[in-house]
């Protein structure tokens, strides 16, 4: 028993230090503590309110406990048993009423925030309507009013309400952009969930799947790109431009026969069985998790990421449903590199 206690004393400081170190890990753009939109700010305010109430209660309880320990401790020369007292109607009423008041203080703003989060803006003619479909392991975004479908990068105009309609093609997923809003599930039973959020400021926000959905659940990321309204309209126009194919006839034929059986580009019909590739060279990432960064600080150039993905799709995202270009589709290394170079140069105006 003594040895166990001694081991515990040694492990306790190490565990505390490790906890403090790990508490500093993670990305700022995946933190609910940095709200960048009204919905996220509402949740953050509730968090601050509940933590404040908890701290006040703890301070009061520990202060009373410290007072009682000091005021009523046994005196050195005291031998007799103190008078035993019990029951105080005033105190019992007090410590029943105070928690009720605290619950009401927390409940009122919580109920208001919950109902506000349920406002989906689906009937708002000024809102941007987006159908979100979860796949293993990528996200599809369909702009119903614009006739545009894309994947992985959700482009939205800053300051506009975005009305989402969520569904899934396979298992349960959960749509979550920590800096902008809370989580919302995509249910496999056919139920359609709706909610909305907005991004007042232009920028790029990282989103995740917040529901365990398979081996690559942790890699099921997407980006929200908040841009000006003029840039958004320009992006929509570029997405609807005629399809672009490789200039090399042989490579173009390979691309059409091997890639376009599942994917779509430009104005061609979207089969929705695989991510739309239109303008993939302009996206923030490849496969959702390989960040595109020409400086090499926070990722790799888009060409290198595309080669990494196409040469080893099972290694990058285990369990994903895309056929391996080399093993399953029979493409040579030269053909894979050629397709990667074409897609890296497939950018939007």
C-alpha positions in Angstrom: 0.0 0.0 0.0 2.9 2.4 0.9 4.7 1.7 -2.3 1.5 2.4 -4.3 1.1 5.7 -2.5 4.8 6.7 -3.1 4.4 5.9 -6.8 1.3 8.0 -6.9 3.1 10.9 -5.4 5.8 10.7 -8.1 3.3 10.4 -10.9 1.0 13.3 -9.7 3.4 16.2 -10.5 4.3 14.6 -13.9 0.6 14.2 -14.7 -0.1 17.8 -13.8 2.8 19.1 -15.8 1.8 17.0 -18.8 -1.8 18.2 -18.6 -0.6 21.8 -18.6 1.6 21.2 -21.6 -1.2 19.4 -23.6 -3.6 22.2 -22.7 -1.5 24.5 -24.8 -1.6 22.3 -27.8 -4.0 22.6 -30.7 -4.9 25.1 -33.4 -6.4 28.6 -32.8 -8.7 28.2 -35.8 -10.2 25.1 -34.2 -11.0 26.7 -30.8 -14.4 27.6 -29.6 -12.6 30.2 -27.4 -12.0 32.4 -30.4 -15.6 33.0 -31.7 -15.7 34.7 -35.1 -19.5 34.9 -35.7 -22.8 35.6 -33.8 -23.7 32.0 -33.2 -20.2 31.1 -31.8 -20.2 34.3 -29.7 -23.6 33.3 -28.2 -22.2 29.9 -27.2 -19.0 31.5 -25.8 -21.1 34.0 -23.7 -23.0 31.1 -22.2 -19.7 29.4 -21.4 -18.4 32.4 -19.7 -21.6 32.9 -17.7 -21.6 29.2 -16.5 -17.9 29.3 -15.6 -18.5 32.6 -13.7 -21.4 31.1 -11.7 -19.3 28.0 -10.9 -16.3 30.1 -9.7 -18.6 32.3 -7.5 -20.2 29.2 -5.9 -16.8 27.5 -5.3 -15.4 30.6 -3.7 -18.4 31.0 -1.4 -18.4 27.3 -0.4 -14.7 27.1 0.2 -14.8 30.3 2.2 -17.5 29.0 4.4 -15.7 25.7 4.9 -12.5 27.6 5.8 -14.3 29.8 8.3 -16.0 26.8 9.9 -12.7 24.9 10.1 -11.0 27.8 11.8 -13.8 29.1 14.0 -15.0 25.8 15.4 -11.9 23.8 15.6 -11.1 22.0 18.8 -9.2 24.1 21.4 -6.0 22.5 22.8 -7.4 22.3 26.3 -10.9 21.2 25.2 -11.9 17.8 26.5 -15.7 17.9 26.5 -17.9 17.1 23.5 -19.3 20.3 22.0 -23.0 21.0 22.0 -24.6 19.1 19.1 -26.9 21.3 17.0 -28.8 20.4 13.9 -31.5 21.9 11.7 -31.8 25.6 10.7 -34.9 26.6 8.8 -33.3 29.8 7.6 -30.1 28.1 6.3 -32.1 25.3 4.6 -34.3 27.9 2.8 -31.2 29.9 1.9 -29.2 27.0 0.3 -32.3 25.8 -1.5 -33.3 29.2 -2.9 -29.8 30.3 -4.0 -29.2 27.3 -6.4 -32.7 27.9 -7.9 -31.8 31.5 -8.6 -28.5 30.5 -10.2 -30.3 27.9 -12.3 -32.8 30.5 -13.6 -29.9 33.0 -14.3 -28.3 30.3 -16.4 -31.4 28.9 -17.9 -32.9 32.0 -19.4 -30.0 33.0 -21.7 -29.5 29.3 -22.5 -33.1 28.8 -23.7 -32.8 32.1 -25.8 -29.6 31.0 -27.4 -30.9 27.5 -28.2 -34.0 28.8 -29.9 -31.8 31.4 -31.8 -29.5 28.6 -32.9 -32.6 26.8 -34.3 -33.4 29.7 -36.7 -32.4 28.2 -40.0 -33.2 31.2 -42.3 -34.5 28.8 -44.9 -37.3 31.2 -45.7 -35.1 34.2 -45.8 -34.8 35.3 -49.4 -31.6 37.2 -48.6 -29.9 34.1 -47.1 -27.6 31.8 -49.1 -29.0 28.3 -49.2 -26.5 25.5 -49.0 -27.3 21.7 -49.0 -24.5 20.0 -47.0 -24.0 16.3 -47.6 -21.6 14.2 -45.6 -19.6 11.4 -47.2 -16.9 9.1 -46.0 -14.7 11.2 -45.6 -15.5 14.5 -47.4 -18.1 17.2 -47.5 -20.3 18.2 -50.5 -21.8 21.7 -50.7 -24.6 22.4 -53.1 -25.8 26.0 -53.6 -29.4 25.4 -54.6 -30.1 29.0 -55.8 -27.0 29.2 -57.9 -26.8 25.7 -59.5 -23.3 25.2 -58.1 -21.8 22.2 -56.4 -18.4 22.0 -54.8 -16.5 20.1 -52.1 -14.3 20.7 -49.1 -14.2 24.5 -49.5 -17.4 26.2 -48.4 -17.3 29.7 -50.0 -19.7 32.2 -48.5 -20.2 36.0 -48.6 -19.1 37.8 -45.4 -22.0 39.1 -43.3 -24.7 37.0 -45.1 -26.8 34.4 -43.2 -26.1 30.9 -44.6 -29.1 28.5 -44.4 -27.9 24.9 -44.2 -29.8 21.8 -45.0 -27.8 18.8 -43.7 -28.0 15.1 -44.9 -25.6 12.2 -45.3 -24.9 9.6 -48.0 -23.7 6.9 -45.6 -23.2 7.1 -41.8 -23.8 9.7 -39.1 -21.6 12.7 -39.4 -21.6 16.0 -37.6 -20.9 19.4 -39.2 -18.9 21.7 -37.0 -17.0 25.0 -37.6 -15.8 25.8 -34.0 -15.1 29.5 -34.7 -18.5 30.1 -36.3 -21.1 27.8 -34.8 -22.0 24.7 -32.8 -22.4 21.2 -34.1 -25.2 19.8 -36.2 -25.6 16.1 -37.2 -26.3 14.6 -40.6 -28.6 11.7 -39.9 -28.6 8.4 -41.9 -32.3 7.8 -41.2 -33.3 10.4 -43.8 -34.0 13.2 -41.3 -32.9 16.6 -42.6 -31.5 19.0 -40.0 -31.4 22.7 -40.6 -29.5 25.6 -39.0 -27.6 28.7 -40.0 -24.6 30.8 -39.2 -22.8 33.8 -40.6 -19.2 35.0 -40.8 -19.0 38.8 -40.4 -15.3 39.0 -41.2 -13.5 37.7 -44.3 -11.1 34.9 -43.8 -10.7 31.1 -43.7 -12.2 29.0 -40.9 -11.5 25.3 -40.4 -14.4 22.8 -40.0 -14.4 19.2 -38.8 -16.6 16.2 -38.5 -17.5 16.0 -34.9 -19.0 12.5 -34.9 -17.0 9.3 -35.1 -17.7 8.0 -38.6 -14.9 5.6 -39.4 -11.1 5.1 -39.6 -10.5 8.6 -41.1 -13.0 10.5 -39.0 -10.1 12.7 -37.7 -9.2 13.6 -41.3 -12.7 14.7 -42.4 -11.9 18.4 -42.5 -13.2 21.2 -44.6 -12.7 25.0 -44.9 -15.1 27.9 -44.8 -13.9 30.8 -46.9 -15.7 34.1 -46.1 -15.2 36.5 -49.0 -16.7 39.8 -50.2 -20.0 39.6 -52.0 -18.3 40.7 -55.3 -15.7 37.9 -54.9 -18.5 35.4 -54.1 -20.4 36.3 -57.3 -17.2 36.0 -59.3 -16.5 32.6 -57.7 -20.0 31.4 -58.7 -19.5 32.5 -62.3 -16.1 30.7 -62.4 -17.6 27.5 -61.0 -20.2 27.5 -63.9 -17.6 28.0 -66.6 -17.2 25.3 -69.3 -15.3 22.2 -68.2 -11.5 22.3 -68.5 -9.5 19.2 -69.7 -5.8 18.5 -70.0 -4.2 19.8 -73.2 -2.4 16.5 -73.9 -4.9 14.4 -75.8 -3.7 11.1 -74.3 -3.8 12.5 -70.8 -7.2 14.1 -71.5 -8.6 10.8 -72.5 -7.2 9.1 -69.4 -8.7 11.8 -67.3 -12.1 11.5 -68.9 -12.2 7.7 -68.7 -10.7 7.3 -65.3 -11.6 10.4 -63.3 -14.8 11.9 -64.8 -16.7 8.7 -64.3 -17.1 9.8 -60.7 -15.9 13.4 -60.5 -17.3 16.5 -62.3 -15.6 19.6 -63.6 -17.0 22.9 -64.8 -20.5 22.9 -66.3 -20.7 19.1 -66.7 -23.4 17.3 -64.7 -22.4 16.5 -61.1 -22.8 12.8 -60.3 -22.3 13.5 -56.6 -20.5 10.2 -56.0 -17.1 12.0 -55.6 -15.9 15.5 -54.9 -16.4 18.1 -57.7 -12.9 19.0 -59.0 -13.7 22.4 -60.5 -10.9 24.9 -59.4 -9.3 22.4 -57.1 -5.9 24.2 -57.6 -7.4 27.2 -55.8 -8.6 25.4 -52.8 -7.2 25.6 -49.3 -6.3 21.9 -49.1 -6.2 18.6 -50.9 -8.3 15.7 -49.4 -9.4 18.2 -46.7 -6.2 17.7 -44.6 -3.2 18.3 -46.9 -2.9 22.1 -46.5 -1.9 24.0 -49.6 0.9 26.5 -48.8 3.5 27.6 -51.3 5.7 28.8 -48.5 5.9 25.4 -46.9 5.2 26.8 -43.4 1.8 25.4 -42.8 1.7 22.7 -45.5 3.0 22.0 -49.0 2.4 23.4 -52.5 -0.8 22.1 -54.1 1.1 20.1 -56.7 3.0 18.2 -54.0 -0.2 17.6 -52.0 -2.0 16.3 -55.1 0.9 13.9 -55.8 0.9 12.7 -52.2 -2.8 12.1 -52.4 -3.0 10.4 -55.8 0.0 8.1 -55.1 -1.2 6.9 -51.8 -5.0 7.6 -51.2 -5.4 4.7 -48.6 -2.4 6.0 -46.7 -3.6 9.6 -46.5 -7.2 8.7 -45.6 -7.6 5.0 -44.5 -10.9 3.6 -45.4 -11.8 6.2 -48.0 -13.9 5.0 -51.0 -11.7 6.4 -53.8 -10.1 3.7 -55.9 -6.3 3.7 -55.7 -5.2 5.3 -59.0 -2.2 2.9 -59.4 -3.4 -0.4 -57.9 -7.1 -0.2 -58.7 -7.2 2.0 -61.8 -4.0 0.8 -63.4 -2.5 4.3 -64.0 1.2 4.7 -64.3 3.3 7.0 -62.2 3.7 9.4 -65.2 -0.1 9.5 -65.7 -0.7 10.1 -62.0 1.9 13.0 -62.0 0.3 14.4 -65.2 -3.1 14.4 -63.7 -1.7 16.0 -60.5 -0.1 18.8 -62.6 -3.3 19.4 -64.5 -5.4 19.6 -61.3 -2.8 21.9 -59.6 -3.1 24.3 -62.5 -6.9 24.1 -62.6 -7.5 27.3 -60.7 -10.5 29.7 -60.7 -10.3 33.3 -62.0 
